[in-house]
């Protein structure tokens, strides 16, 4: 279904949606869409991924210990490894595998959404500042945000490099 008018630019449709879920969005066009509801099977995929991701995050927190007013290493490493995995896995899902309605919600939204944690990052940063450790809070924030961006980029780069090596070895 095409909803753009003359001169409008079409926006991509989320590959996890079925074509009949809603009309194609149009940049600058009026929104005539009804609210979209997720199917129960997609919600189940997200919930299962979330249960596994939260368990994995708990496991990392049990393995990595930090001093109460020190650098929050468990959350830091969880978020960095989750960022790397997000870049790596999303490239693999979107570029290597046939489209599926469940894999990306299960892995990206469910597992990695629960594995990584913005709330713990925010609370730990706030507590560090409130307890007089502003320098540690700033270092934690800068390292987490900068490291997260670099980790996603490294995951994307790694996935594409592996794909190139794989293609080269077939020749």
C-alpha positions as CSV (number, residue, x, y, z in Angstrom):
1,X,0.0,0.0,0.0
2,X,1.5,3.3,-1.1
3,X,0.3,6.4,0.8
4,X,2.7,9.1,-0.5
5,X,1.6,12.0,-2.6
6,X,3.6,13.8,-5.3
7,X,7.0,14.9,-4.1
8,X,6.7,12.9,-0.8
9,X,9.5,10.7,0.2
10,X,8.7,7.1,1.3
11,X,10.1,5.9,4.6
12,X,11.2,2.3,5.1
13,X,8.7,-0.1,6.7
14,X,9.8,-2.1,9.8
15,X,10.7,-5.6,8.5
16,X,9.2,-7.2,11.5
17,X,5.7,-6.0,10.5
18,X,3.5,-7.8,8.1
19,X,2.6,-5.6,5.0
20,X,-1.1,-5.5,6.1
21,X,-0.2,-4.1,9.5
22,X,-0.4,-0.5,8.4
23,X,0.2,1.7,5.4
24,X,3.7,2.9,4.5
25,X,4.7,6.1,6.5
26,X,5.5,9.2,4.5
27,X,7.9,11.9,5.5
28,X,6.1,15.1,6.1
29,X,2.7,13.5,5.4
30,X,-0.2,13.5,7.7
31,X,-0.6,10.6,10.0
32,X,-3.7,8.6,9.1
33,X,-2.7,5.4,10.7
34,X,-4.6,3.7,13.4
35,X,-2.6,2.7,16.5
36,X,-0.7,-0.5,15.8
37,X,-1.0,-3.4,18.1
38,X,1.7,-6.1,18.5
39,X,0.6,-9.6,17.9
40,X,0.6,-11.9,21.0
41,X,3.2,-14.1,19.3
42,X,5.6,-11.2,18.9
43,X,5.0,-10.1,22.5
44,X,5.7,-13.7,23.6
45,X,9.0,-13.6,21.7
46,X,10.0,-10.3,23.4
47,X,9.0,-11.7,26.8
48,X,11.0,-14.9,26.4
49,X,14.0,-12.9,25.2
50,X,13.6,-10.5,28.1
51,X,13.5,-13.3,30.7
52,X,16.8,-14.7,29.3
53,X,18.4,-11.3,29.0
54,X,17.5,-10.3,32.6
55,X,18.9,-13.6,33.8
56,X,22.1,-13.0,31.9
57,X,22.5,-9.5,33.3
58,X,22.0,-10.9,36.8
59,X,24.7,-13.4,36.2
60,X,27.1,-10.8,35.1
61,X,26.3,-8.7,38.2
62,X,27.1,-11.7,40.4
63,X,30.4,-12.3,38.7
64,X,31.7,-8.7,38.6
65,X,31.9,-6.9,42.0
66,X,32.6,-3.3,42.6
67,X,33.1,-1.1,45.7
68,X,29.9,0.7,46.7
69,X,31.2,4.2,45.8
70,X,33.5,2.9,43.0
71,X,33.2,2.6,39.3
72,X,30.1,0.4,38.5
73,X,32.0,-2.3,36.6
74,X,29.2,-4.8,36.3
75,X,26.7,-2.4,34.6
76,X,29.5,-0.9,32.5
77,X,30.6,-4.2,31.1
78,X,27.0,-5.4,30.7
79,X,26.1,-2.3,28.6
80,X,29.3,-2.5,26.5
81,X,28.9,-6.2,25.7
82,X,25.2,-5.6,25.0
83,X,26.1,-2.7,22.7
84,X,28.6,-4.8,20.8
85,X,26.1,-7.7,20.5
86,X,23.4,-5.3,19.3
87,X,25.6,-4.1,16.4
88,X,26.8,-7.6,15.6
89,X,23.5,-9.5,15.8
90,X,21.4,-6.9,14.1
91,X,23.7,-6.8,11.1
92,X,23.6,-10.6,11.0
93,X,19.8,-10.7,11.4
94,X,19.1,-8.0,8.8
95,X,21.7,-8.8,6.2
96,X,22.4,-12.6,6.5
97,X,19.1,-14.3,7.4
98,X,15.7,-14.4,5.6
99,X,13.1,-12.0,7.1
100,X,11.4,-13.3,10.2
101,X,8.8,-11.6,12.4
102,X,10.2,-13.0,15.7
103,X,14.0,-13.1,15.6
104,X,14.7,-9.4,15.9
105,X,12.1,-8.7,18.6
106,X,13.3,-11.8,20.6
107,X,17.0,-10.8,20.4
108,X,17.2,-7.0,20.1
109,X,14.1,-5.9,22.0
110,X,13.7,-8.8,24.4
111,X,17.1,-10.3,25.2
112,X,19.4,-7.2,24.7
113,X,16.8,-4.8,26.0
114,X,16.7,-6.7,29.3
115,X,20.4,-7.5,29.3
116,X,21.5,-3.9,29.0
117,X,20.3,-1.4,31.5
118,X,19.8,2.4,31.2
119,X,18.1,2.6,34.6
120,X,21.0,1.1,36.5
121,X,23.3,3.4,34.6
122,X,21.3,6.4,35.6
123,X,20.8,5.4,39.2
124,X,24.5,4.5,39.7
125,X,25.5,7.8,38.2
126,X,23.1,9.7,40.4
127,X,24.3,7.9,43.5
128,X,27.9,8.5,42.7
129,X,27.2,12.3,42.5
130,X,25.1,12.3,45.6
131,X,27.8,10.5,47.6
132,X,30.4,13.0,46.6
133,X,32.1,11.0,43.8
134,X,31.3,13.4,40.9
135,X,34.6,12.6,39.1
136,X,33.8,8.9,39.1
137,X,30.3,9.7,37.8
138,X,31.6,11.8,35.0
139,X,34.2,9.1,34.0
140,X,31.5,6.4,34.2
141,X,29.1,8.5,32.0
142,X,31.7,9.4,29.4
143,X,33.1,5.9,29.3
144,X,29.7,4.3,29.1
145,X,28.3,6.5,26.4
146,X,31.5,6.7,24.3
147,X,32.3,3.0,24.9
148,X,28.7,2.0,23.9
149,X,28.8,3.9,20.6
150,X,32.2,2.4,19.8
151,X,31.0,-1.1,20.8
152,X,28.0,-0.9,18.5
153,X,30.3,0.3,15.7
154,X,32.7,-2.5,16.5
155,X,29.9,-5.0,16.4
156,X,28.7,-3.8,13.0
157,X,32.2,-3.7,11.6
158,X,32.9,-7.2,12.9
159,X,29.7,-8.7,11.4
160,X,30.4,-7.1,8.0
161,X,34.1,-8.2,8.1
162,X,33.1,-11.8,8.9
163,X,30.6,-11.7,6.0
164,X,33.3,-10.4,3.6
165,X,35.7,-13.1,4.8
166,X,33.0,-15.7,4.4
167,X,32.3,-14.5,0.8
168,X,36.0,-14.4,0.0
169,X,36.6,-17.9,1.2
170,X,33.8,-19.3,-1.1
171,X,35.6,-18.0,-4.3
